């Protein structure tokens, strides 16, 4: 991958990471909370608990994505960004544009997914 492309993806990845970290900071700062006194009945409380649980799952997924972004940024620094971790071939630019944290080329990813379906 060209150095210019790597720098462009580095900027994209850093922006995504910063946005996700901002979301996490909102969660930690208390923007999301549950106070039983705020709800007049059980249905409102249950609905709020469900919403809070959903947001918790979303933040967990975001934390996983932040980890993948950090790995991709490390690969950029090492000069190996865009190489398939399975076969070592270059991941297509279209795939990297669609998913900047992609670790596998499309062929290896398809093979991995087929194995997962067979084992499920």
C-alpha positions in Angstrom: 0.0 0.0 0.0 1.3 3.5 -0.8 2.4 5.7 2.0 -0.1 8.3 1.0 -3.0 5.8 1.3 -1.7 4.7 4.7 -1.8 8.3 5.9 -5.3 8.8 4.6 -6.5 5.6 6.4 -4.6 6.6 9.5 -6.6 9.9 9.6 -9.9 8.0 9.1 -9.1 5.5 11.8 -8.0 8.2 14.3 -11.3 10.1 13.6 -13.3 6.9 14.2 -11.4 6.2 17.4 -11.9 9.7 18.7 -15.6 9.6 18.0 -16.0 6.2 19.8 -13.9 7.5 22.7 -16.2 10.5 22.9 -19.2 8.2 23.2 -17.5 6.2 25.9 -16.7 9.4 27.8 -20.4 10.4 27.7 -21.3 7.1 29.3 -18.7 7.5 32.0 -19.6 11.1 32.7 -23.1 10.0 33.7 -25.1 11.1 30.6 -26.6 7.6 30.7 -28.2 6.7 34.1 -31.2 5.1 35.6 -33.0 6.6 38.6 -36.1 4.7 39.8 -37.6 7.9 41.1 -37.9 9.2 37.5 -40.4 6.6 36.5 -44.0 6.6 37.6 -44.7 2.9 36.8 -43.1 -0.4 36.2 -43.5 -0.3 32.4 -41.5 3.0 32.2 -38.8 1.5 34.4 -38.6 -1.7 32.4 -38.4 0.3 29.2 -35.6 2.4 30.6 -33.7 -0.6 31.9 -33.9 -2.2 28.4 -32.6 0.9 26.8 -29.8 1.1 29.3 -28.9 -2.6 28.7 -28.9 -1.9 24.9 -26.6 1.0 25.3 -24.3 -1.1 27.4 -24.1 -3.7 24.7 -23.5 -1.0 22.1 -20.6 0.4 24.2 -19.1 -3.1 24.5 -19.1 -3.5 20.7 -17.6 0.0 20.4 -14.8 -1.0 22.8 -14.0 -4.0 20.6 -13.9 -1.7 17.5 -11.6 0.7 19.3 -9.3 -2.3 19.9 -9.3 -3.2 16.2 -8.7 0.5 15.3 -5.7 0.5 17.6 -4.3 -2.7 16.0 -4.8 -1.1 12.5 -3.0 2.1 13.6 -0.1 -0.1 14.9 0.1 -1.9 11.6 0.3 1.5 9.8 3.2 2.5 12.1 4.9 -0.8 11.3 4.3 -0.4 7.6 2.2 -3.6 7.2 -1.3 -2.1 7.1 -3.4 -3.7 4.4 -1.7 -7.1 4.4 -3.9 -10.1 5.0 -3.1 -11.8 8.3 -3.9 -15.2 6.9 -2.2 -15.4 3.4 0.0 -12.3 3.5 -1.4 -10.9 0.2 -2.5 -7.3 -0.1 -6.1 -6.6 0.9 -7.9 -4.8 -1.9 -8.3 -1.1 -1.6 -12.1 -1.4 -2.0 -12.2 -3.7 1.0 -10.0 -1.4 3.1 -12.2 1.6 2.1 -15.3 -0.3 3.2 -13.8 -1.6 6.4 -10.5 0.1 7.4 -10.0 -2.4 10.3 -10.1 -5.4 7.9 -7.5 -8.0 8.9 -8.2 -10.5 6.1 -8.5 -10.3 2.3 -11.9 -11.1 0.9 -11.0 -14.7 0.0 -9.7 -15.5 3.5 -12.6 -13.8 5.1 -15.1 -15.8 3.0 -13.3 -19.0 3.9 -13.3 -18.1 7.6 -17.1 -17.4 7.5 -17.7 -20.7 5.7 -15.9 -22.5 8.4 -17.8 -20.7 11.1 -21.1 -21.6 9.4 -20.1 -25.3 9.2 -19.1 -25.3 12.9 -22.2 -23.5 14.1 
